[in-house]
Amino acid sequence: MWTILTIRNSRQQKIASAASWCILLFCPAILLLRDKAGLSEFTDQIVQRADVQEMIRRVNFYVDPEAEKAGYDKMTSLLKIHLKDGRVIAGRADLGKGSPADPMTLEEAAWKFRGCAEYAEWPKAKTEKIIDGVKALESVSDVRTLSPLLSLEKG
């Protein structure tokens, strides 16, 4: 469906390793294919899939002068997706979701936590108890009641 994905980032940072460069290419590719990039997507099995490798080859990551002008206090990213029919879908983000300027809602944080807990193979009931505890944190008389839920034990 897509032919080219161009991501422009304002940060001129040296890529420390092949792995970090691959992440810059993998993340947009997996987001386009699966609409999420949680822990369960970062496995050799997923990364090595033919459709993922094909999408990675279509990602073009580089520093863009327009994003660079935004300054280093932002993580400006410009996105263009070129569709086979010739249409271009473009977007811009100056700050990442979850930053102080664009904080996650409690539900967004809970959704992200559920993904982490699922990856850790925690029981759903335990995960929901933790989320409920956090939602009620301001009215809890003793926050130590959350501690047992945060242990590595799966029960």
N, C-alpha and C positions, 0 to 999 in steps of 0.2 A: 504494500500500500504506500510506503514512503520510499522516496528515492534518496533524499539528502537531509541530514539534520545538521544544522550549524549552531553551535553554542559559542557565545562570545563572553568572556569573563574579564572583569576589570583588574584582576590580580595578576601581576607579572611575578610569578613564583617559579623557582626552579622545581622541576619534578624530581623528587628524591630517588625514585625507583621506578622500575617498569610497572610494579604493582600499583603504585599511586596513579601513574598515567593511565593504566587500564581502568581504574575506577572512574576516572573522568569520562571515559568512553562508555563503560558498562552502565553506569547509573542512568543516563538518558535513554540508552537502548532498552534496558529492562523496564523503565517507566513507560515507554511507548508500547512495549509488548504486553506487560502484565498490569499496568496501571498502579504499580507499587514497587518499592525497593526496600523491603524489610529484611531482617536477618535471614529468613528462609530463602531469599533470592541469591544470597552471597555464598553459594556452594559451587564446587567444581562441576557438579552435575548440571546445574543451571547455566553457568558461564560457558560450558563447552557445548551446549545445545546448538545445533546448526542455525536455527532461526535467530538466536541471540548473537552468534558470531557474525551472521550476515548483517544484522542491525548495527553491531559495533563498527563494522567496516563502513557504514554509511554516516557515522558521526564524525564531524569535523570540529575540533575544539581549538580555539585560538584566542589571543588577546585582541580586543576590538577597541579602536580609538574612542568611540562614543562611550563605551562602558568605562574606559580608562579615565575619561573626563569627569565622571561622577565622583571620583576621589576614593581614597583608600579607607574612608570611614564607612563605605558601603561595599557590599558584595554584588554589585550590579551584574546581572547576567541577561543577555539577550538571546532569544531562542527563535529560530526559523525552521519550520518544517515544510519541505517542498514535497507536495503530493504528486503522484503520477499524472493526474489530470491537469497539472500546471498551477493549481492553486498553491498559495503560500500561507501558512498559519504562523503568525508571529506573536511573540510575547516578551514581556520584560519584567524583571523582578529586581528591585534595588536592595531588598533585605530578605533574608531567608525566613521562612515560616518557623516560628519558635524563638526568633530574636526578640529583644526587648521592645523594638518598634512594631513588631508583628507577632505578638505572643500567641501560643496555641490556646484554644479554649480547653476547658477541663475534659470535654468529650473527645477532642482531638488527641490530647495527651493520653486519655484512657484507651483510645483505639490503638495508639502506638504501643502502649504498655501491654495490651492484650496480644499484639503480635510478638513482642519479646517473650512474654510468658508462654505463649504457644510454642515458640521455638525452643524454650527451655523445658518443654513438656510438663509444665505445671498444670495441675487440675484447674478446670474452668471455675469451679466453685471457689477455690483459693484466690484466683485472680480477681474474681468479682468481689470477694470480701475485702481485698486490699483496695480496690477502686472505691467501694462503698466507704471504707475507713478514711480514705483521703478526702472524699467528698464531704464527709462529716467532721473533718479534722478540727475545725474551729469550735465545734460543740462537744468534742470528746474531753472527758475529764482527765484521762490519763493516756497520753500518746503511746505509752509502753504496750498498750493492748495490740498495737500494730506489729511490734517486734516479732512475735512468734510466726506471724504470717509471712514475714520477709526472710525466713530461714530457707536454706537449701533443700530442706525436706519437702517432698512433693505432696504431703498430706495436709 
